[in-house]
Amino acid sequence: MYKSYSMELAGRTLRVDIGRVAKQANGAALMMYGDTTVLSTATASKEPREGIDFFPLSVEYEEKMYAVGKIPGGFNKREGKASEHATLTSRVIDRPMRPLFPKDYRNDVTLVNMVMSVDPACNPEIPAMLGSAIATCISDIPFDGPCATTQVGLIDGEFIINPTLEQKTVSELQLTVASTREKVIMIEAGAKEVPEDQMIEAIYKAHEVNQEIIKFIDGIVADCGKEKHSYESCAVPEELFAAIKEIVPPEEMEVAVFSDDKQTREKNISEVTAKLKEAFAEKEEWLAILGETVYQYQKKTVRKMILKDQKRPDGRKINQIRPLAAEVDIIPRVHGSAMFTRGQTQICTMTTLAPLSEAQKIDGLDEFETSKRYMHHYNFPSYSVGETKPSRGPGRREIGHGALAERALVPVLPTEAEFPYAIRTVSETFESNGSTSQASICASTMSLMAAGVPIKKPVAGISCGLVTGETDDDYIVLTDIQGLEDFFGDMDFKVAGTHDGITAIQMDIKIHGLTRPIVEEAIRRTKEAREYILTEVMEKCIAQPRETVGEFAPKIIQIQIDPQKIGDVVGQRGKTINEIIDRTGVKIDITDDGSVSICGVEQKMMDEAKRMIEIIATDYEAGQIFTGKVVSIKEFGAFVEFAPGKEGMVHISKICKERINRVEDVLTLGDKVKVVCMGKDKMGRMSFSMKDVPTEE
């Protein structure tokens, strides 16, 4: 027997069926929002995983193509690796839920969200996010929920709660906010330069809606929730902490971590660890967890230094940014390059330009987005943090950082009409010590400008951190956090934007939410830092986009032809257009509205391709002059090809002003000749004359 619950959410019915399917999972909820259906399940292992010092949570968002009536592409015709969108959605579900599990819990937990049908008016991300929270809350898995998630759009100055897929395409804001009963716990946003005050208003509009959803979830849990199971705590024993402090007093640990150089700090901690290993050589049970204990000791030390003494590990002030540097054109021959350095974080971004035909094709559940013209890819090799491990392609973190930078830059890109290129930026992490994603935004902005991409405004990004005390008003917000402050702090609040507004936000926290004063201060701090980075560093390096693309970048000519002439330009089975491409070496893209893009490196060949297309697409009239090649000679005249696949005949009487007996006396195959159109002959063929071509004065 199952139970069904429902509420009205943004003008649509949200229905939750409990106990209907997946009964062997610890918790399961069949979510229906309009006609969108998502099955959310939560399962946990019975025993903790041995030998780990983290909570092993796995979140999956599975897009089934049958949900939108499609058969998957590819040879196997079945769903394979998760799409980029699915990976990003999994991350958005993971981030607000992870802090609500016990910190000393080591049992494997898997949250699976299977999208089974999609109603374009009801985004499947919403029931998936809420379903994960509901499935976990009603399960016996320890969880300090519930949490709820709402999306907000902005159209014509009005906030739209949980916008439809169609509304998202025209919205100036795509904001996702997760909340607990009292606080905001996760923020993710892409925006078209939305002002800070309006962004804060949108965040707390979503927070209000989340409170209604949480009351709905509380009712479900009260009715059918299971008792939470007990678990084996993996917390570090207090007696071990006490013993360590006897050997390494807090003052000595402060000296070890107080350095602006990551390698020096790591060397100091290695020496501290070696000293403790020697002291505990006889205590095997302590040696097994010594690494985690030293980590916790560092964390307590750093947090105390920041919160009580307002001392940062590298000696900076609370609102001080690390040393900055910016360069462009550091890599030869690429279409654009730039490097941005902030302390020990260094990113180099390369820009590549290509015809629009090379835009990325997207095979997913969103019917409104089938291709992507701008692609940002982010790479994080092991050497950037002084480690060694083989490269296995981008993981979820790399995909997430790339998507964040992409989202930050899309609002300032020129339109296809203004700049008819597909654009790819690749950010290579040379060195990492905190907030490489925001450095990649700065480097990418400069790289795009160096490549001659006419972006509307430069974009910069910066991250703020947080250390909290025992009460809500006991906290310190840190501008430009380095790795140590990220690891040991409570928040990573990334904000990107222009001088005029925010283009992207991503907020991760490790505590049970943020109060409004913290959110407002973090957004204010990031604005101040962003303005400084733009004015004092990036714009001094490159003030505006270059007027033309670089020497090695492809050039593009755009012309417009009559859509009814597209078939003539393409030719039977593509014969005509392929002939133009073979002769000139260019790439040609034609859209259904008759827009033609000619892409090449050599201007002469591009102009020739343009001339050929215009000839083919033009209605021929008497008096038009063409230059063509003799392709066939007959007794009665010669055939001249004036464009690929287009020929006209010059009668023998029209070759010379004087009479000739044989065509071959004047013309040979391959001759280039100038002809004038005389109209069409009796057989409907183009009729040309050489002798009537007007003489040039």
C-alpha positions in Angstrom: 0.0 0.0 0.0 1.4 3.3 -0.9 0.6 6.9 0.0 0.3 9.9 -2.2 0.9 13.5 -1.2 0.6 16.7 -3.3 1.0 20.5 -3.1 0.7 23.4 -5.5 4.1 24.6 -6.6 4.4 27.7 -8.9 1.0 27.0 -10.4 1.6 23.3 -11.0 0.8 20.2 -9.0 3.7 18.4 -7.3 2.8 14.9 -6.4 4.8 12.5 -4.4 4.1 8.7 -4.2 5.7 6.8 -1.3 5.8 3.0 -1.1 4.6 2.5 -4.7 7.9 1.5 -6.3 11.5 0.7 -5.4 10.6 -0.7 -2.0 13.9 -2.3 -1.3 15.8 1.1 -1.3 16.2 2.7 2.1 14.0 5.5 0.8 12.2 6.1 -2.5 9.9 8.7 -3.9 8.1 8.7 -7.2 8.0 12.4 -8.1 5.5 13.9 -10.5 5.5 17.6 -11.4 2.9 18.2 -14.1 3.7 15.4 -16.5 7.3 15.2 -15.6 8.1 12.0 -13.7 11.3 11.3 -11.8 12.1 8.3 -9.6 14.3 9.3 -6.7 15.9 6.7 -4.4 18.3 6.8 -1.4 20.3 3.7 -0.4 23.1 3.2 2.2 25.5 0.4 2.9 25.1 -1.5 6.1 28.7 -1.0 7.2 31.1 1.9 6.9 33.7 1.7 4.1 37.1 1.0 5.7 40.3 3.1 5.1 38.7 6.3 4.1 38.6 9.8 5.8 35.6 11.2 3.9 31.8 10.7 3.5 31.3 8.5 0.4 28.2 10.1 -1.1 27.4 9.4 -4.8 24.6 11.3 -6.6 23.4 10.3 -10.0 20.9 12.1 -12.4 20.0 9.7 -15.2 18.4 11.1 -18.4 16.4 8.5 -20.2 15.8 9.4 -23.8 12.4 7.7 -23.8 11.4 10.5 -21.5 11.2 12.8 -24.5 10.3 10.2 -27.1 13.8 9.8 -28.5 16.0 6.8 -29.4 19.6 7.5 -28.3 22.1 8.2 -31.0 25.3 6.1 -31.5 25.8 2.5 -32.5 24.5 0.9 -29.4 21.3 2.9 -29.3 21.2 3.1 -25.5 22.1 5.6 -22.9 25.8 5.6 -22.0 28.0 8.1 -20.2 26.1 10.8 -18.4 25.7 14.0 -20.4 27.4 17.2 -19.2 24.0 18.5 -18.2 23.3 15.4 -16.1 26.7 15.7 -14.4 26.0 19.3 -13.5 22.6 18.5 -12.2 24.1 15.7 -10.0 26.5 18.3 -8.6 23.7 20.7 -7.8 21.8 18.0 -5.9 25.0 16.9 -4.1 26.1 20.3 -2.9 23.2 21.2 -0.6 22.7 17.7 0.7 26.3 16.7 1.6 26.6 19.1 4.6 23.5 17.7 6.1 24.8 14.1 6.6 26.8 13.5 9.8 30.5 14.5 9.4 31.7 11.2 11.0 29.4 9.0 8.8 31.4 6.6 6.5 28.7 4.4 5.1 28.3 4.5 1.3 25.2 6.5 0.3 23.9 6.6 -3.3 21.2 9.0 -4.4 19.7 8.1 -7.9 17.3 10.2 -9.8 15.9 8.7 -13.0 14.1 11.0 -15.4 11.2 9.0 -16.9 9.1 11.6 -18.6 9.5 15.3 -19.3 6.8 17.9 -19.5 8.4 21.1 -21.1 6.4 23.2 -18.6 8.0 21.3 -15.6 11.8 21.1 -15.5 12.8 17.6 -14.3 15.7 19.1 -12.2 13.1 20.4 -9.7 11.4 17.0 -8.8 14.9 15.3 -8.9 16.3 17.8 -6.3 13.2 17.6 -4.1 13.0 13.8 -4.6 16.5 13.3 -3.4 15.7 15.2 -0.2 12.4 13.4 0.4 13.8 9.9 -0.3 16.6 10.6 2.2 14.4 12.2 4.8 11.9 9.3 4.9 14.7 6.7 4.9 16.6 5.4 7.9 19.8 7.1 6.7 21.0 9.7 9.2 20.3 13.1 7.7 19.7 16.5 9.2 17.1 17.6 6.6 14.9 18.4 5.0 16.2 20.8 2.4 14.3 22.2 -0.6 15.3 23.7 -3.9 13.7 26.3 -6.1 14.7 27.9 -9.4 14.1 31.5 -10.3 13.9 33.3 -13.6 13.7 37.0 -14.5 11.6 38.1 -17.5 10.7 41.8 -18.1 11.7 42.7 -14.5 9.4 40.0 -12.9 10.7 37.0 -11.0 9.4 33.6 -12.3 9.4 30.7 -9.9 10.4 27.4 -11.5 10.4 28.7 -15.1 9.5 26.4 -17.9 12.1 25.3 -20.5 10.7 27.9 -22.9 10.8 30.7 -20.3 14.4 29.8 -19.5 15.5 30.6 -23.1 14.4 34.3 -22.7 15.1 34.7 -19.0 17.8 37.2 -17.8 18.5 34.9 -14.8 18.8 31.2 -14.2 19.0 30.9 -10.4 18.9 27.7 -8.3 18.6 28.1 -4.5 18.5 25.4 -1.9 17.5 26.1 1.7 17.1 24.4 5.1 14.4 25.6 7.5 16.2 28.8 8.4 19.2 29.3 6.0 20.3 29.3 2.4 22.6 26.3 1.8 23.4 26.4 -1.9 23.3 29.0 -4.7 23.9 28.4 -8.4 23.3 31.1 -11.0 23.8 32.3 -14.5 22.7 35.9 -15.3 22.8 38.6 -17.9 24.6 41.2 -15.7 21.9 41.2 -12.9 22.7 43.9 -10.3 23.8 42.6 -6.8 20.7 43.9 -5.0 18.3 42.3 -7.5 20.3 39.0 -7.2 19.9 39.1 -3.4 16.2 39.7 -3.8 15.9 36.7 -6.1 17.8 34.5 -3.7 15.4 35.2 -0.9 12.4 35.0 -3.1 13.5 31.4 -3.7 14.2 30.9 0.0 10.6 31.9 0.8 9.2 29.3 -1.6 11.6 26.7 -0.1 10.0 27.2 3.3 6.6 26.1 1.9 8.2 23.0 0.4 10.0 22.1 3.6 6.6 22.2 5.5 5.2 19.8 2.8 8.2 17.5 3.3 7.9 17.6 7.1 4.3 16.4 6.7 5.4 13.4 4.6 8.2 12.5 7.0 5.9 12.7 10.0 3.4 10.4 8.2 5.8 7.7 6.8 9.4 8.4 7.8 11.5 5.6 9.2 13.6 5.8 12.4 17.2 6.7 11.6 19.6 3.9 12.1 22.6 4.0 14.4 26.1 4.0 12.9 29.7 3.5 13.9 31.2 6.9 14.4 34.6 7.6 12.7 35.4 10.7 14.7 38.9 11.2 15.9 39.3 10.2 19.7 39.7 13.2 22.0 42.5 11.4 23.9 44.5 11.3 20.6 44.0 15.1 20.2 45.2 15.6 23.7 48.3 13.5 23.2 49.2 15.3 20.0 48.9 18.7 21.7 51.4 17.6 24.4 53.9 16.8 21.7 53.0 19.6 19.2 51.6 22.6 21.2 49.1 24.9 19.4 51.8 27.6 19.1 54.1 25.2 17.2 51.2 24.2 14.8 50.5 27.9 14.1 54.1 28.4 13.0 53.8 25.3 10.8 50.7 26.5 8.9 51.5 30.2 8.9 53.1 30.6 5.4 52.1 32.1 2.1 54.0 29.3 0.2 52.1 26.1 -0.2 55.2 23.9 -0.5 56.8 25.4 2.7 53.6 24.8 4.6 53.4 21.2 3.4 57.0 20.6 4.3 56.3 21.9 7.8 53.3 19.6 8.2 55.3 16.7 7.0 57.9 17.3 9.7 55.1 17.6 12.3 53.6 14.3 11.1 57.0 12.6 11.2 57.6 13.7 14.7 54.2 12.3 15.8 54.7 9.0 14.0 58.0 8.6 16.0 56.2 9.4 19.2 53.3 7.0 18.6 55.4 4.2 17.1 54.0 1.7 19.7 50.3 2.7 19.2 49.2 1.1 15.9 45.5 2.1 16.4 46.6 5.8 16.5 49.0 5.6 13.6 46.1 4.3 11.4 44.2 7.6 11.9 47.2 9.9 12.4 46.8 11.6 9.0 43.2 12.5 9.6 44.0 13.7 13.1 46.8 16.0 11.9 44.4 17.3 9.2 41.8 18.1 11.9 44.4 19.7 14.1 45.5 22.0 11.2 41.8 22.8 10.6 41.2 23.8 14.2 44.4 25.9 14.3 43.6 27.8 11.0 40.0 28.4 12.1 41.1 29.7 15.5 43.7 32.0 13.9 41.2 33.5 11.5 38.2 33.8 13.7 39.8 34.8 17.0 43.0 36.5 15.9 41.9 37.6 12.3 45.2 36.2 11.1 45.3 34.4 7.7 47.8 31.6 7.1 49.6 33.7 4.5 49.5 36.9 6.5 47.0 38.8 4.3 44.3 41.1 5.6 40.7 39.7 5.6 39.8 41.6 2.4 43.2 41.5 0.7 43.6 39.8 -2.7 46.8 37.8 -3.4 49.4 39.3 -5.9 47.9 39.4 -9.4 49.5 39.3 -12.9 48.1 39.1 -16.4 49.6 38.5 -19.8 48.3 38.0 -23.4 49.8 36.3 -26.5 52.1 34.0 -24.5 51.5 31.0 -26.9 52.3 31.5 -30.6 50.1 30.6 -33.5 47.0 29.8 -31.4 44.0 32.2 -32.2 44.2 33.8 -28.8 46.0 33.2 -25.5 46.2 34.8 -22.0 47.5 33.9 -18.6 46.1 35.0 -15.3 48.0 34.5 -12.0 46.7 35.1 -8.5 49.2 34.0 -5.8 50.0 30.4 -6.4 47.0 29.9 -8.7 47.8 30.2 -12.4 45.6 29.6 -15.5 46.5 29.8 -19.2 43.5 30.0 -21.6 43.7 29.4 -25.3 40.9 30.5 -27.7 40.0 28.7 -30.9 37.7 30.1 -33.6 35.9 28.0 -36.2 32.9 28.0 -38.5 29.5 27.8 -36.9 29.2 24.3 -38.3 31.7 23.2 -35.7 29.3 24.2 -32.8 28.8 21.3 -30.3 25.7 19.2 -31.0 23.7 18.3 -27.9 21.6 15.2 -27.6 19.6 15.6 -24.4 16.2 16.1 -22.9 16.1 19.9 -23.5 14.2 20.4 -26.8 15.3 24.1 -26.9 19.0 23.6 -26.8 20.3 21.3 -29.6 23.7 22.9 -30.1 26.2 25.0 -28.3 28.2 27.7 -30.1 30.5 28.6 -27.2 32.4 25.9 -25.3 34.6 26.4 -22.3 36.7 23.4 -21.2 38.8 23.4 -18.0 41.7 21.0 -17.2 43.2 20.3 -13.9 46.4 18.2 -14.3 48.0 16.6 -11.2 51.3 18.6 -11.6 49.3 21.8 -10.8 49.2 20.7 -7.2 52.6 18.9 -7.1 51.1 15.4 -7.3 51.5 12.5 -9.7 48.6 10.6 -11.2 47.6 9.5 -14.8 45.2 11.6 -16.7 41.8 9.9 -17.2 39.9 12.8 -18.8 37.8 15.4 -17.1 36.0 14.4 -13.9 32.9 16.0 -12.4 34.9 18.8 -10.8 36.5 19.7 -14.1 33.2 19.6 -15.9 31.6 21.8 -13.2 34.4 24.4 -13.3 34.3 24.5 -17.1 30.5 25.0 -17.1 30.7 27.8 -14.4 33.2 29.8 -16.5 31.2 29.2 -19.6 28.0 30.4 -17.9 29.9 33.5 -16.7 31.1 34.5 -20.2 28.0 33.7 -22.4 26.2 36.9 -21.5 29.0 39.1 -23.0 29.6 37.1 -26.2 28.6 38.7 -29.5 25.7 37.3 -31.4 26.2 35.0 -34.4 25.2 37.8 -36.7 27.8 40.1 -35.1 30.5 37.4 -35.0 29.7 34.2 -37.1 32.1 31.9 -35.3 32.0 28.8 -33.1 34.2 29.6 -30.1 36.1 27.3 -27.8 38.2 28.3 -24.8 40.4 25.8 -23.0 41.8 26.7 -19.5 44.9 24.8 -18.5 45.7 24.9 -14.8 49.4 25.5 -14.5 49.3 25.9 -10.7 46.6 25.6 -8.1 46.1 27.0 -4.7 42.5 28.0 -4.5 39.8 29.2 -6.9 41.1 28.2 -10.2 37.6 28.4 -11.7 37.5 32.1 -11.2 41.0 32.6 -12.5 40.0 30.7 -15.6 37.2 33.3 -16.1 39.7 36.1 -16.0 42.2 34.3 -18.3 39.4 33.4 -20.7 38.1 37.0 -20.9 41.5 38.3 -21.9 42.1 35.4 -24.3 38.8 36.1 -26.1 39.8 39.8 -26.4 43.2 38.8 -27.7 41.6 36.6 -30.3 39.6 39.5 -31.6 36.2 38.2 -30.3 34.2 41.4 -29.8 32.8 40.7 -26.3 30.6 43.4 -24.9 32.4 43.8 -21.6 35.2 42.0 -19.7 34.3 39.6 -17.0 36.2 38.8 -13.8 35.6 36.2 -11.1 36.7 36.0 -7.4 35.8 33.7 -4.5 35.0 34.5 -0.8 35.4 32.1 2.1 33.9 31.9 5.6 34.8 30.8 9.1 32.0 30.6 11.6 31.9 30.4 15.3 29.3 29.1 17.8 26.6 31.7 17.0 25.1 33.1 13.8 26.7 36.5 14.3 30.2 35.1 15.0 31.8 34.8 11.6 34.5 36.3 9.3 34.2 36.5 5.5 37.5 36.1 3.6 38.2 37.7 0.2 40.1 35.5 -2.3 40.5 32.2 -0.4 43.5 30.0 -1.0 43.4 26.2 -0.9 43.9 25.9 2.9 41.1 28.4 3.7 38.8 26.5 1.3 39.7 23.1 2.9 39.4 24.3 6.5 36.7 26.9 6.0 32.9 26.7 5.8 32.2 28.3 2.4 33.4 28.8 -1.2 31.3 31.6 -2.6 32.3 32.2 -6.3 30.9 35.3 -8.1 31.7 36.4 -11.6 30.5 39.5 -13.5 31.3 42.7 -15.3 31.5 46.3 -13.9 27.7 46.4 -14.2 26.4 43.2 -12.7 26.7 39.5 -12.0 26.9 36.8 -14.7 27.5 33.7 -12.6 27.4 32.4 -9.0 28.3 29.1 -7.4 28.2 28.7 -3.7 29.4 25.6 -1.8 29.3 25.3 2.0 30.1 22.7 4.6 27.8 24.0 7.3 24.0 24.0 7.6 23.3 27.2 5.8 24.1 30.9 5.6 22.3 33.8 7.2 21.3 36.7 5.0 24.0 39.1 6.4 26.6 36.5 5.3 25.2 36.2 1.8 25.0 40.0 1.4 28.5 40.6 2.7 29.9 37.9 0.4 28.3 39.4 -2.6 29.5 42.9 -1.6 33.0 41.7 -1.1 33.2 39.9 -4.4 31.9 43.0 -6.2 34.7 45.1 -4.6 37.3 42.5 -5.6 35.9 42.1 -9.1 36.1 45.8 -9.7 39.7 45.9 -8.6 40.8 42.9 -10.8 39.1 44.4 -13.8 40.4 47.9 -13.4 43.8 47.4 -12.0 44.9 44.2 -13.7 42.9 42.9 -16.7 42.1 46.1 -18.4 45.7 47.3 -18.0 46.8 44.2 -19.8 44.3 44.4 -22.6 41.7 47.2 -22.6 39.4 46.0 -25.3 39.0 43.3 -28.0 41.3 43.5 -31.0 39.6 44.9 -34.1 40.3 41.8 -36.2 41.0 38.1 -35.6 44.6 37.0 -35.6 46.8 35.9 -38.4 46.3 32.2 -37.9 42.5 32.4 -37.2 40.1 31.6 -39.9 38.4 34.5 -41.6 34.6 34.5 -42.3 32.6 36.3 -45.0 28.8 36.3 -44.6 26.5 36.9 -47.5 22.7 36.5 -48.0 21.2 34.7 -50.9 17.6 33.9 -51.9 16.6 30.8 -49.9 15.1 29.4 -53.1 18.5 29.4 -54.6 20.1 27.2 -51.9 19.4 24.1 -54.0 21.3 25.7 -56.9 24.3 26.5 -54.8 24.4 23.0 -53.2 23.8 21.2 -56.4 22.7 17.6 -56.9 24.0 15.5 -54.0 26.2 18.4 -53.0 28.2 18.4 -56.3 28.2 22.2 -56.8 29.1 23.3 -53.3 31.8 20.6 -53.0 33.3 21.8 -56.3 33.5 25.3 -54.9 35.1 24.0 -51.7 37.6 21.9 -53.7 38.6 24.8 -55.9 39.0 27.4 -53.1 39.8 25.4 -50.0 37.2 27.2 -47.9 34.5 25.9 -45.6 30.9 26.9 -46.5 27.9 26.8 -44.2 24.4 27.6 -45.5 21.3 28.1 -43.2 17.7 27.6 -44.2 17.2 31.4 -44.3 19.8 31.8 -47.0 22.6 33.0 -44.8 26.0 31.8 -46.2 29.2 31.8 -44.2 32.5 31.4 -46.1 35.4 30.5 -43.8 39.0 30.4 -44.9 42.5 31.6 -44.2 43.4 33.1 -47.6 41.3 36.1 -48.5 41.8 35.7 -52.2 40.2 32.2 -52.1 37.3 33.4 -49.9 36.6 36.2 -52.3 36.6 33.7 -55.2 34.2 31.4 -53.4 31.9 34.4 -52.7 32.0 35.3 -56.4 31.0 31.8 -57.4 28.1 31.6 -55.0 26.8 35.0 -55.9 26.9 34.1 -59.6 25.0 30.8 -59.0 22.5 32.5 -56.8 21.8 35.4 -59.1 19.1 35.4 -61.8 20.9 35.7 -65.1 20.0 38.7 -67.3 21.2 39.8 -70.7 24.2 42.1 -70.4 25.8 40.4 -67.4 29.5 39.8 -67.9 31.3 36.7 -66.6 34.7 35.2 -66.7 34.7 31.5 -67.4 36.7 28.5 -68.6 36.2 26.6 -71.9 35.1 23.1 -70.9 33.9 21.7 -74.2 34.4 22.5 -77.9 31.8 21.5 -80.6 31.6 22.3 -84.3 29.0 24.9 -83.6 30.7 26.6 -80.7 32.2 26.3 -77.2 30.7 25.7 -73.8 32.0 28.0 -71.1 31.7 27.2 -67.3 31.2 30.4 -65.5 30.6 28.9 -62.1 30.8 25.4 -60.7 28.2 23.3 -62.5 27.0 26.3 -64.5 27.7 26.5 -68.2 26.7 28.6 -71.2 27.3 28.3 -74.9 29.2 30.7 -77.2 28.1 30.1 -80.8 30.9 30.0 -83.3 29.5 33.2 -84.8 29.9 35.0 -81.4 33.5 34.2 -80.8 35.2 36.8 -83.0 34.2 39.9 -84.8 35.7 38.3 -88.0 34.4 35.1 -89.4 36.2 31.9 -88.3 35.9 28.4 -89.8 36.8 26.3 -86.8 36.4 27.0 -83.1 39.8 25.4 -82.5 41.4 28.1 -84.5 40.7 30.5 -81.6 39.9 28.5 -78.5 41.4 25.5 -76.7 40.1 23.6 -73.7 40.9 25.3 -70.4 41.1 28.8 -71.9 39.9 31.6 -69.5 37.6 33.9 -71.5 35.3 36.9 -70.8 31.7 36.6 -72.0 28.6 38.6 -72.0 25.1 37.1 -71.4 22.8 37.3 -74.4 19.9 35.6 -72.7 18.7 32.0 -73.3 18.8 30.1 -76.6 15.9 28.0 -78.1 17.0 25.1 -75.9 16.8 27.1 -72.7 20.6 27.2 -72.3 22.5 30.3 -71.4 23.8 32.0 -74.5 27.0 33.9 -74.4 29.0 36.1 -76.7 32.7 36.9 -76.7 32.8 39.4 -79.5 30.1 41.6 -77.8 31.9 42.0 -74.5 32.2 45.8 -74.0 35.7 47.1 -74.4 37.2 48.6 -71.2 38.0 52.3 -71.6 
